[in-house]
Amino acid sequence: MAVGSSLPPLSRPQLAEARRVRAVELFEGSVSNAEIARAVGVCSESVRRWRRVWEQGGASALRRRAATGRPPKLDDA
């Protein structure tokens, strides 16, 4: 954490979504997949997949979704 920062660190899902949101900004700026991959720190195949999803469903298609599957049996206690 940065000195003097009051913000908590991002969780892994939040960080992944932030990368995808940044990629969308770069898609809209006509930046190449290879440049986007370097900028957000992922492989170019991920960027190609994100671009396909973005072209079909827009930026909202790349947003994080709630986890699916069986609900947990244990609670926080």
C-alpha positions, 0 to 999 in steps of 0.5 A: 500500500502506498504511504499515506493512502487510505484506500484498501488494496484491490481484490483479485476480481477487482483488479481483473475488472480494472484491467478489462475496463482499461482495455475497453478505454484502449479499444475505443482509442484504436490501440492494437491488441499487443499494445493493450496486452503490454499496458495492462499486463496480460497476454495478447490472447486475453485481449483478443477474447476481451475485444470479441466480447466487447464488440458483441456486448459492449463494455458492460459485457466485460464487467464482473458478475456474481459467482454462480454455483452452489451457495456456501454451507459455512458462514463467516462465523 
